[in-house]
Amino acid sequence: MTTVEQSRTRLGIASVCLSGTLEDKLAAAAAARFHGVEIFANDLVASSWSPARIRQECARRGLSIDLYQPFRDFEAVPPAVLAANLRRAERTFDVVEQLGATTMLVCSTVAPEAVDDDDLAAEQLHLLADRAARRGIRIAYEPLAWGRFVNSYAHAWRIVRRADHPALGLCLDSFHVCSRGDDPAGIRVIPGEKVFHLQLADAPRLTMDVVEWSRHHRLFPGMGSFDLAGFVGHVLSTGYAGPLSLEVFNDVYRQADPRQAAIDGMRSLLALEEAVTDQRHDLPPAPALSGHAFTELAVDEISGPVVARALGTLGFVHNGQHRSKPVQLWEQGRARILLNFAAQRTVPPGTAAICALAVDTADPTGSTQRAERLLAPVLPRLRERQEAELASIAAPDGTAIFLVGAGDGAESWLDDFLPTGAPPRADRFVTAIDHVSLTGSVDDFDEAALFYRTVLGLRHTDTAEIAAPFGLIRSRTAADPSRRVRIALHTAPLRRGDWAPAIPSPQHVAFSTDDAVAAARAMRALGAPVLSVPDNYYVDLEAREALAPELLAALREHSIFYDRDEQGEYLHFYTEILGSRLFFAVVQRIGDYAGYGDPASAPVRMAAHRERRLLTLRDAGADETAPRHHYSLAHLTALSLSPPELVEAAADGGYRYVGLRLTRVTPQEPHYPLATDPALMRTTKTRLAATGVEVLDVELARISPDEHPRDFQRFLEAGAELGARHVITQLPDPDRARKTDRFAELCEMARPLGLTVDLEFPSWTETPDLGEAVRVLRGADQPNAGILVDLLHFARSGSSVADLRLLPAHWFHFVHVCDAPPGVPPTNEGLIHTARFERLCPGQGGIDVRGILDALPPGLPYALEIPRATLVAQVGAKEHARMSIAATRDYLDRAAAPIS
């Protein structure tokens, strides 16, 4: 049973917290295991579902409708306005009844017609409550922080008490209380039965108009500056027994994937509930952490040797090789780095990146159970017999977090590595991993901080802002109470485009040392690529700090940064960029210094990194940051592989996506009934989660004259469940009007599921070329309609590249890439045989591959559909998939790189 199911408190979320239509929001709330929802009026008005249908859908998903809101500007108004308001209220009660809700929220008025008269407000609210009670509905009166006359809970309570109606109570919203600086302790005098609803939101401390603050900058609990644990504690002390409900207006959340935002909301509520009620039997406490067990880096044949060379010059020794995986163990003191040479779909060629963190925990099982109950994906791990079984979970950015047991026998995972025979170094400069630094998108910044705080139990600092050379950088750090596990998170909140940095999403691992000056001297002697710091920094440092001359000279000589506070001092230096975005740091903490350096030193380091990076790229004569395409493995390329096997082959080959065939096109081909086989669906989703591969598309909705779009409802739902983005369809129907109508209907069915419908035009079908496909799209006029250009079909149909260039860019979502033997087969049988069994890799045949691709919008994913029956029989489907992406990259990516 999950924590949510065991919890004594009902947990709810307002639909306004999430993006999408009401249908999307309800699905997301149910997926995150909320008990109930608040229906925001705007969401209902925009929905195609009737209130009765919404009630049914909520019931089907196990959601109660706890509140309908908001009803605005009701009380303390003249008689004529009151009459209109009561009419409006009766119509709203109709909706509330149809929804099956029992509580309606009424905001304190901001209407210009209202007067400052508590007696009149109480009288009119009594009248409203009386009418509501006849319908079995309660009125929850909420004081808005910007209410015209009533803007505090104390004032609202005086009016509710004066109205004295059993169907009238309060809605307490943490934002409206805390944003004003009101003391929530006064809530304790309110009887619990008169608190009808509780809404929760956090927020950063900002000096701005309270309405703008409220509507754009609220946060999930624990992410801002409000004392929500104290606030909720005061409310619960009244005997309040209703739900804890989130009402968070935030522009980032309302543009994010609603399911992930809902999960973040649930995590925040569970952590808040834990802090307030200490329900340890429901949510396992976060076990004590004792340090970083290892950090794993994803590398390849280009970046791996660069990183390995740097580790050697930092004093690390390659003393272990994994028994069954291409993973190296590098060690120095208690600092351990793993270099993983396995193909990584998320890592562009030539790049080194942090792919996993491992922390020592006093209770790996407890840590895993806590993660599961906080809705963190637990990653299945493939291992050979007798290898250590390490639990791991997925962070929001896909980084794997390994939970390694501390204590006796805790390092048994080291037995998975065979000794290399390399002798250990007598002189050790590094003692352990001090911290790990990660950079992500602004949309993921709060989510990542929430994850590490709730799941691992880290305590995060307030957000700091750095005026960096290329724009604002926002940073937040998190550490366990003993400060043995430290993680720094960064984002560029205002970055647009690719201007200037040349170092995408930098990451670093910081190693601790007992003597930074001695370590820098020894590492330089070994040839370490230590980053040079400009002398201007030390001139400024000397002016700011009264350092001993010999220390200042040593810092300047070895390019070491310096900081101090009332607790101690901090010395730190860095390597140059290794593999496009990664670098290492060596840090010395003196005394009880707990920070990460003077924020003013970060721009100095960033400018130095960029200067050195640009020099490296210039000297190398090629732009390592040239964009690489994202590749997808189309199922037809390896149709003998089941969906889980295809995902595994894609991961091994370095693909980012797969395309899955859910329907059988011919009686002879294998059929994988994902839409109707729950076990196969579950296994496929597990493999997707384990590898990080995503589903780009599903196929094939082939609508002939005898088939109808409604036949593909479950097919579409299965695609959405897999996380697909696109659906491939074909229209072998000679009746243009009929096929256009059916294509439009399929688009309408797919749109609520977040799917585009992409029309493919094989030359032997009744929709045989680009021109006919364009006519169908224009006739259907659907926002999620697209055209799928398959290079083989395009070339065989005689379609025009010039015509292709003129089409709207938003019609194209991905492209099927291949080549084929020169010459067009004279029969349909020949065309079909080539398409299904004899395609070639780009550059190996007669298709103008680059010409067609250049006519398409830039940045499209390249789905490799290259079935080659003879080669597959010789080398196997998985090896064929690997060979296909290698040959395509060699032809398209490397050939396209600029030459100096």
Helices and strands as residue ranges (DSSP letters): H 3-6, E 11-14, G 15-17, H 22-31, E 36-40, H 41-46, H 51-60, E 64-71, H 79-99, E 103-107, H 118-134, E 138-142, H 153-163, E 168-173, H 174-178, G 184-189, G 192-194, E 195-200, H 210-216, H 228-237, E 244-246, G 253-255, H 258-277, E 289-298, H 303-313, E 317-322, E 327-332, E 335-340, E 353-361, H 364-373, E 391-394, E 400-405, G 412-416, E 417-419, E 432-439, H 442-455, E 459-460, E 464-468, E 471-479, E 486-491, E 507-512, H 516-525, H 535-544, H 549-558, E 561-564, E 568-574, E 582-591, H 601-620, E 631-634, G 635-638, H 643-653, E 657-661, H 678-691, E 694-702, G 709-712, H 713-721, E 726-730, H 736-750, G 751-753, E 756-760, H 770-780, E 785-790, H 791-797, H 801-805, G 809-811, E 815-817, H 828-837, H 849-854, E 862-864, H 869-875, H 877-888, I 889-893, H 894-896
